[in-house]
């Protein structure tokens, strides 16, 4: 039996395990998730916004985005996603003091602080009154920028937990907390095992013929650790993003039948805020990103910056219709997480050719071996995770992929 070791048990790793365990060609017990962080999903997989889009992507990523949006909906319908992880249709809006919306491309909006709606090239479709929780200045304009049934919302932490629980119920094995520290070869110089180190320092070998790197912002380090002589790298960089989760002061369960709201604001506070309402009466605020914060060794070492959190609270006081002039703000969570971004704005979903793994290293043929990577999704990791997981499962088994991902190969 060919073991598949998935390094990184975040949303992309769990999505990969989920779809691979559905295949009749792979036994669930042969799939191993390895996660070094003491707390599961204490990263972008659990702390991101959870906004989903079908068609807000560059042409090279459009097939993946459309597939993934469809899979999100199918999973929600099959498993009661509204109740279990807050799946809901959403209305995407642009809040601006400037009526001109300038299109863009790639992931530049993450680094330079512009609006995600602008980066997606979204154009105003029609006027909007806006949700009850949004404060509107007199000279501001709010435009609906999403097509009907093309955007949605989830709680990524609950969705990630669902995926993991479903995998474990099928027999997928979780090694946590544990870190992959090296690989071993057989007498034919073929990948034979991964050596893991548990939290207490105990080391053990896990036989495998396939490795899948889905470690988010830590993916480049995983590759260089396991294959130090590799003549390629995973070209992603970590981008830090702070966020704030608030209790919606105007929460009305009956209004949830009309769906959630996503508000993308232009830069009036030194950054471009993004605000998402969620099922159950939460409002998520983000958009304050930085390249100047170092990636820690493990996700649980991440600590939010007090100054950044204050800026987000000032944003909430200005943009959320809070009681008592902002004094009634009910903060549920203050967070910082890292997203892996690429210079092209395209994620990487690819097998790493054996010849790039380094001298004297190969993997088993006939679709029984290989080293693979899925990383670099930037702000769209939650949205694109199911599609990435399905395509990666198909790639691993040598089957045609459900979306055209040729442009997402490692170059």
N, C-alpha and C positions, 0 to 999 in steps of 0.2 A: 504494500500500500504506500502511495506517495503522500507524505505529509506536506502540508502547506503551512508555513509559519508567517503570520501577518504581524508585522512589527508596528505597533501603534493601534490601540483600541479606542480611537476616537470615532467620529461619525463615519468617516470614509472607510476605516478599517472594519467597523461593524457592518457597514453596508456591503462591503466585499464579502465578508464572512456569511452574511445573510443570503446573498444570491448564490454564492458558491455552494452553500449547504443545501440549496434547493435543487442543485443539479443531480441527475441520476448517475453521473459519472464520478462524483466525489462523495465519499462518506463524511458525514459531519464530524465524526470522531477524529478524522485526520486533519482537521482544521484547528490551528492553534493561534489564539490571540495573545500577544505579549505586550504588556503595558508597564512602563517604569514608574509612572506617577502614582504616589500613594493614594490619591483621590481620583477616581475615574471621572472623566469629562470636566476636570477643572482646567479647561482650556477653551479655545474657540468652539469646540463641539458642544459645550454646555453653556457657554457665556455669550455667544454671538446673538445677533438680532432675530434670526429665524424668518427673515423675509424671503419669499419664494417668487420667482418670475419664470415665465415660459419663454420670453423672447426679448430680453434686455441685453443681449450679448452680441459680440462681434461675430461675423459670418463663420469663422473657423470653430466657434464654440456653440453656435446656434443648434446643431443637431443634438449635442449633449444636453443643453439647457432644456430643449423641448421634451426629450426623452425623460429627463429627471423630473420635470414638472408633472408629466403624466404618471410616473411611478409614485410620486408623492400622493397624488389624488387616489390612485388605485390602492395604495397601502391604507390610506385613511378610510376609504370605503370598506375595505376588507376587515379592518381591525378596530373600527369605531375610533378613528383618529381624533375627532373633535373632543371626545371625552378623555382619551388617554394622553394625547399630547397637544391639544389645543389647535388642531388643524382647522383652518377657516379660510374662506375666500377673503381677499383683501382688496381695498381700493388704493391704488398708488396716486399720490398727489404731489404737486410741486408748489411750495410756498415761497413767494418771491416778492421783493420790492422792485424788481426789474422784470418787465414782461418778456424780455428776450431770453430764451433758453438756448444755450449754445451746446451743440452736440460734441462728443469726443469719442475716444476709444481707449481700450486697454484699462489698466488699473491705475492710471495717473491720479485719478480723483482720490485714491487712498493716501498718496504721498503729499499732494499739494493742497488737500483740504477742500476741493470743490465737491459739488453734489453728485451723488451716484446717479441721479436722474439725468444730469447733464452728461456724465460719462457714457451713459447708455444711449445717448442721442434721443432721449424722449422728447416728444413734442406735446404741448397742451392739446387736449382733446375737447374738453368742455369745462365750463365753470363748475365749482363745487362749493357747497355751504360749509363743509368741514365737520369734523366730529365735535361733540359738545365739550370735550376736554381741551380743545385747541384754542389758544388766545390769538386773535387776529387783530393786527394793527389796522388803522383806518386806511392807510395807503398800500396795504399788502394785497396781493392777489393769490388765490388758491385755484389751481387748475388740475383736473383729473388727467393723468398721463398714462394710465394703464387701460388696455383693452379689457372688455368684459371677459371674465373667466380666465385671465392671463396672469394674475398675481394671487398670492395666498400667504398665510402666516402660520407658523408653528412655534411651539416652545422647544428649542433644540435640545435642551437638557432632557426633557421627558421623551422626546423622540429618540434620542441616542440610547436612553435607558431601555426603551421598548425594543430597539433593534438588538441590543446586547442580550436582553432577557430571552428574546425569541431564538437567538443563536444558541444560547446555553441550553434551552429546552430541547433543542434538536440534537445536542451532543457535542457542539463546538466547545473546545477546551480553552479556558482563560488562565493565563499565568500572570498573576498580579499581586503585589508589584514585583516586577522582574525586568532585568535589562539584558539585551543581547550584547555580548562583549566580543565575540569572535565567531568565525566559522571554521569548520574542519572539512577536509577532503578525504576521499577514499584513495585506494591505490592507483586509480585511473585519473587522479587529480580532478575528480568530479565532486561538486558540493554534496556533502553527506550529513552535516548537522550544524546546528547553531548552539553555541555555548551561552548559557544564561546565568546571571548572577541575581540571586534573590535578595530581598531587603536585609536579611541577616548575614549576607556575605557568602552563603552557600552557593556553590557553582554546580551546574549540571548540563549535560548535553541533550539536546532535543533533535533526534534524527529528522531530516527533512530533505526534500529534493527541490522545493520551491520556497522562495522568500519574497514577500510582498512588503514594500516599505510604504507605510501610510502614517507616518509620524508627524504630519503637519509641518510646523516651522522647524522641527528637529530632524526632518528627513535628510538633509545634507550631511549632518553629523553621523547619522546612523550608517549611511553608505560608506563614508570615509573611515568609520570605526571598523566595520566588518570587512571592507575591501580596501585596505590602506594603499595598495599599489594600483588601484583602478585608474584608468586614464580618462575618466569622465567624472563629472560631478552633477549633482542635482541643482540646477540654477535657480534656486529660490532664495529670497531674503525675508527675514522676519520683520513684520510691521506690528508695532504695539498699538492697541486701541482700548481706550477706557470706555466704560459704559455705566449706566445708572438704571436700575429697575425700580419703578415707582408703583404705588397703588393708585389706580385710576379714581380720582375723587368724584367722577361723574358716572361711575360704572352702573350700567343698567342691563341686567341679564336679557331682557326682552330685545334690546337693541342689537344683541349679538346675532340675531337672525339676519341682520343686514350686513354682517361681515365686519372685519377689522379694517383699520386704516393705517397706511404708511405715508408719512409726511417727510418729504425731502426739501430742506430749506436751503436757500442761498446763504452765502457767507455774510452774516451781519454781526457775528459775535467772535470773529477771529477764526472761525471754522464753520463748516457746513453741517448743521445738526441733522440727524436722522431720528425720527420718532415713530415707533410702532406700537399700536395697541394690540393686546393679546386677549384671547378668550380667558375669562375668569377675572378680568378687571386689573390688568397690568399694563403699564406703559414703559417701553424700553427706549432709552435715549443714548445715542452714540454719535460718532462722527469726528471725535477728537483723537487723531492718530499721530504717531511719532515714529521716526526711524532712529531716534537717539537713545532709546531704552534697550539695554542689552538683553538678549535672550538668556534666561537662567538655565541651569542644568536640568531641572524638572519643573513641571507646571506649577506644583504647589509652592515653589519658591517665589512665585510672582506676587508682588505687593503693589496695589494701586498707589498712585501719587496723589497726595492730599490736594495739591494745587489743581491738578487735572479734575479731580472729583468736584472741587469747588466750582470750577468753570461749568461743569455739567449741571450742577445744582443751580447756578445762576441762569443757565439756559432754561432749565425747567421752570424756574420762577418767572421767566419772561415769556415762555411759550405755552406752558400748561396752565389751564384755568384752575389755579389752586385756591382753596379757601384761605381766608385770613391773610391775604396778600403774600402768600408763599410760606407763611409760618406753619400751615397745615400740611406741608409736604411729608408724605409717608414713604420713606426709602426702604425698599425691600432688600436691595443688594447693591454694593459698590464693587466694580470689577475691572480687571485688566487682563486682556488675553492677547496672544500673538497669532497673526495670520501669515501664512506663507504666500508671498507674492512673486510674480515673475515680471521681467521687464516687458514682455510681450502682452501681458494680460491673459495669457492662455494657461490653463492648468497642464500638467504633464501626466499622461496616462499611457504607460509604455512598458515594454520589456526592455531591459538593459542588455544589449548584445554581449554574449560571453566574452568576446575579444576586448571589451571595455572593462571587464572586471579585474584585470590585472594578469600578469604573467603566471602561467601554471594553474589557472582557475577556469573550470568549465562547469556546465550543468547538464543534467540528463536530457536526452532528446526525446522525440516522439510525444511532445506536449506533457511530459511527466516532470520536467524541471524548468528552471529559469529563475531569474531575479527580476522583479517588477517594481514599478514605482507609480504611485498616484499621489500627487501633491501639487501645490501652487495654485489653489483655487481662489486665493485672495478673499474678497468679501462674499464670494458665492459658494463657499464650501457647503453650507447647509442646503442651499438650493440644489446644487449639483451632485450631492452625495449619492442618492440612490442610483442615478444614471451612471455615475462613476463606478459604483460597486458592481452593477450589472455588467458593464463593459469590461471591467477588470476580471470578473469571474469568467466571462467568455474568452478573454484574451489568454488567461491562464490555461484554459482547457483547449485552446487552439480552435475555438469556434468563431464564426463571423460575429462581429459586434453589432449590437442593436442600434448603435449610432455611429456615424462616420467620425472616427477619432484619429484619422491619419495625421491631421495637422497638429495633434497633441503629443506626438512621439518625442522622445528624448533625442535631441540633435547633437 
